[in-house]
Amino acid sequence: MHEPTAREQLRAYITRELIRDPDYRLADDEGIITGGLIDSFALAELGVYIESAFNVYIPDPDLTVAKMDTLDQIVERVERG
């Protein structure tokens, strides 16, 4: 069994905990906030999750729709540390 990647962990968290539909097929480039799947409160929740799961602190200026709207953007930010 392989260790889940950051992308897999984030996709699972977003669909299960934020969208509340674990079967939702979230595309890598899909607008999570601009597409109406989550709101800005859920974005703050995502920031807290990233900090605890990946030990990556994301300051408020980076926790924005423009910078954190797609799974690709979120994964890139987590991998940057």
C-alpha positions as CSV (number, residue, x, y, z in Angstrom):
1,M,0.0,0.0,0.0
2,H,1.3,3.4,-0.9
3,E,1.4,6.5,1.3
4,P,-1.2,8.9,0.0
5,T,0.2,11.9,-1.7
6,A,-0.6,15.5,-0.6
7,R,-2.9,15.8,-3.6
8,E,-4.9,12.6,-2.5
9,Q,-5.1,13.7,1.1
10,L,-6.2,17.2,0.2
11,R,-8.8,16.0,-2.4
12,A,-10.2,13.6,0.2
13,Y,-10.4,16.2,2.9
14,I,-12.0,18.8,0.7
15,T,-14.7,16.4,-0.7
16,R,-15.4,14.7,2.6
17,E,-15.1,17.5,5.1
18,L,-15.8,20.7,3.2
19,I,-18.0,19.8,0.3
20,R,-19.5,16.9,2.4
21,D,-19.8,14.6,-0.6
22,P,-17.0,12.0,-0.5
23,D,-18.0,10.7,-3.9
24,Y,-17.7,14.1,-5.6
25,R,-15.1,13.9,-8.4
26,L,-13.1,17.1,-7.8
27,A,-11.0,18.0,-10.8
28,D,-7.4,19.4,-10.2
29,D,-8.2,22.7,-11.9
30,E,-11.8,23.1,-10.7
31,G,-12.7,26.3,-8.9
32,I,-13.6,25.1,-5.4
33,I,-14.7,28.6,-4.1
34,T,-15.5,30.3,-7.4
35,G,-17.5,27.2,-8.4
36,G,-19.5,27.6,-5.2
37,L,-18.4,24.3,-3.7
38,I,-17.2,25.9,-0.4
39,D,-17.3,29.4,1.1
40,S,-14.6,31.5,2.7
41,F,-15.2,30.0,6.1
42,A,-14.4,26.6,4.7
43,L,-11.2,28.1,3.2
44,A,-10.1,29.1,6.7
45,E,-10.9,25.5,7.9
46,L,-8.7,24.2,5.0
47,G,-5.9,26.4,6.2
48,V,-6.1,24.9,9.7
49,Y,-6.2,21.4,8.2
50,I,-3.1,22.1,6.1
51,E,-1.2,23.4,9.1
52,S,-2.0,20.3,11.2
53,A,-1.7,17.6,8.4
54,F,1.3,19.0,6.6
55,N,2.9,21.3,9.2
56,V,2.7,24.1,6.7
57,Y,1.5,27.5,7.9
58,I,-0.3,29.6,5.4
59,P,-0.5,33.2,6.4
60,D,-3.8,35.1,5.8
61,P,-2.6,37.0,2.8
62,D,-2.1,33.6,1.0
63,L,-5.4,32.2,2.1
64,T,-7.4,33.8,-0.6
65,V,-9.7,32.8,-3.4
66,A,-7.1,34.0,-6.0
67,K,-4.4,31.8,-4.5
68,M,-6.3,28.8,-3.1
69,D,-9.2,28.2,-5.5
70,T,-8.1,24.9,-7.2
71,L,-6.6,21.7,-6.0
72,D,-3.6,22.4,-8.2
73,Q,-3.0,25.8,-6.4
74,I,-3.5,24.3,-3.0
75,V,-1.1,21.4,-3.6
76,E,1.5,23.7,-5.1
77,R,1.2,25.9,-2.0
78,V,1.6,23.0,0.4
79,E,4.6,21.6,-1.5
80,R,6.3,25.0,-1.4
81,G,6.0,24.8,2.4
